[in-house]
């Protein structure tokens, strides 16, 4: 069976798209080829994101942000392209050319969190959990449709 190809994109590929990529890989990596990229990739994954993802057993410490342009130059094609920019940055959210189902899942930007370190970590955890729930939802719903007693 052919794996569906999914691309998560945001501006810097340093937080939201990285989290979504890894959650999809965790939930259904056997059914999907999944990548993430950004319009203006950062030098590294956001350290707060690396820390909160490690709390749920996902290691992003060696991940490197990549450019949507590099994927385009490689002539990669995807079945689904999902942008995860927040609603305030929707106009700057990158697009990826080609025939694909396009979804827009707005999440707050972890790069914009403020406050003490503990407050920042709490907010990034909240964003992480929103992304995890959103990525997991189709699998929960699909199972519930198959088995009405699943809930």
Secondary structure by P-SEA (a helix, b strand, c coil): cbbbbbbbbccccccaaaaaaaaaaaacccccccccccccccccccaaaaaaaaaaccccccbbbbbaaaaaaacccccbbbbbccccccccbbbbbcccbbbbbbbcccccccccaaaaaaaaaaaaaaaaaaaaaaaaaaaaaaccccc
